Amino acid sequence: MRSESVPTSTKLEHAALSAARAAGRVHLRRLSRIRVTRKTNAIDLVTEADHESEHAVIRTLSRAFPGHAILAEESGANARTSEHRWIIDPLDGTTNFAHGFPQFCVSIAYERHGRLELGVVFDALKRELFVAARGRGAQLNARPIHEAQRRRSTARCWRPAFPTTGASGATSISPSGRPS
């Protein structure tokens, strides 16, 4: 297979940012009218916003790089074989989005020869745009970010519990998100 030309990091980043912003516009527009369906089971949700934002991301990236392969959460992999591949989660946090919990984003990664080179995460609701590029570090809204320096971890993680409907039709709340 002949090696393809390598796009500049500026062009890659510009395309990823444009795609992330397009998905973010879909998230904001769809937040007030959420329509949920299920993929495989009661907790594996998909919304119209998943499909619409994925389409917006793929359209943007395909226009910029028509020969690149794409792997997307909802539609899977396209038929292109390439040393360049985009990996897309168009609505990372679908369960949160579906329940109106304001913690979701679009996640886009670019890899070349199977090695991740660029990652973009955009939370349109909070207007937070994270960009990480190999050899250049990470940024939040164009400002460098760094790992926190702590002697001892005092941070606590929490996980929301959402109501679920079990096989009997009874609704219960499980911290794991699985029917109890």
N, C-alpha and C positions, 0 to 999 in steps of 0.2 A: 504494500500500500504506500503510495506517495505521500510524503509529509505535507500537511496543509500549512499555509502561512499562519504565523502566530500573531493574533491581534495584540495591539498595545494594551498595557494595563489600563491606560486612560480610557480607551474605547470600551474595554470590558466593563470597567467600573461604571462608566456613563450608561451603558445599556442596562446593567443590573439595577442601577438607581432609578432609571426611567421605568423599568418593569415593576420595581417595588412600589414606586409611587402610584403607578396605574392600579396595582392591586389594592393599595391603601385607599384609593378613591372608591373602589368597589366596596370595601369593608365599611367605610363610613356611610355610604349611600344605602347599603343593605341592612345596617344595624337596626334601623327602625322598622324593617319588615323582613323578619327572619322566617324562612320556610325550611323546615328540617325534614330530612329523610334518613333512612338508616342504610348503612352499607351491608353489614353481615349480621349484626345483632343489635340489641337494645342500647348498647353503649357506644357503638361504632357509628357516630353520626356524620352526616354530610349535609351541607346547606347549599342553596343556590349561590351563595357568596363564594363557596369553595370553587364551584365550577366556573363562575363568571370571573373571579380573580385569576384563576389558573389560565383561562383563555386570554386574559389581558396580558399576563406575564409571557406566555408562550408567543403570542402575537408580537410583542415588543422585541423579545430576544430573537425570534426567527427573522424578523425584518433586518435586524442588525447583523446577524450571523446565520444566514440560511443553511449553511452546511454543518452546523453544530448539532450534536445529538442532544436530546432532552429526555430527562426522567422526571415525571411529575406525579404527585401523589394520587390524583384522581384519574388521570388518563393513562398512566403508566409510561412506558418508554416509546419514543417514536422509532421509526424504521431506519433512521440514519445511523451509519457507523462512522465514527469520527474520533480523532484523538482529543477533541474538545467536547465536553458535556456539561450541560446545565442541570442542576438538581433543584427541584422546586417543591416547596410545601406552601401552597397558595394561601392557606389560612391555618397557620400553626396555632392551635388552641381552639379548634372547632367547637369542642364541648363548652368551653367558656363563652364563646361567641353565641352559641345557640341558647345559652341560659342567661344572656345579657351581662355576663361577668366581664368587666373591661380588662381582660388580660389575653390578648391575641395579637398576632402579627403575620407578616409574610416572611418567609425564609427562602433565600436564593443562594445557591453555591455554584461556583464554576470550578471544574477540574480539567486538567490537561494530562493525558497519559495516566489517568487514575489518581493523580495527586492534586489535592485541593489547593487552589491558588487564591480564591477570593470568596468571601462570604458577606452577604448583606441581609440584615434583619431590620424590618421597618414596622414600627408600631404607630399607625396613623392616628390613633386616638390620643396617644401621649406625645405625638410628634417626635418620636425618638428613632433616629436612624443610625444603626450600628454598621460599621464597615470594617472588615479585617482582611488584610492582604498579606500574602507570604512575603516576609522580609521587610514589611512596612508597619507592622503592628496593627493595633485596633483603634478605632475612633468612635465617638458618640457625637453626633451632630457636628462633625468636622473638627472635634477636639480630641487629642490623644487620651486614651484611657489606659489604666494600668491595673494590675492585680493588687488587691488590697493587702497591706502588710499587717498581719495580726499575729500576736504571740499565741493566743488561745482563741479558738472559735467560740464566739458568743452568739453567733447568728442562729436563728431558729427557722426551720422550714415549716410551712403549713400547707395543707392541701384541702381545698374546698370539697364538701360532700354534696352531691346532687341527688335529687329524688330519682329513683328508678322503679320500674314496674317489673315484678318477677313473673314467673310462669303462671302463678295462681291469679295474677291480675292485681295483687296487692302492691301498694306503693310503699317502699321503704327507703331509708337513706343509709348509704354505706360510705364510710370514709375512703374506701378503695375505689369507689365509683362503680363497683360491680353489684348486681342485685344480691341482696342477702336473703 
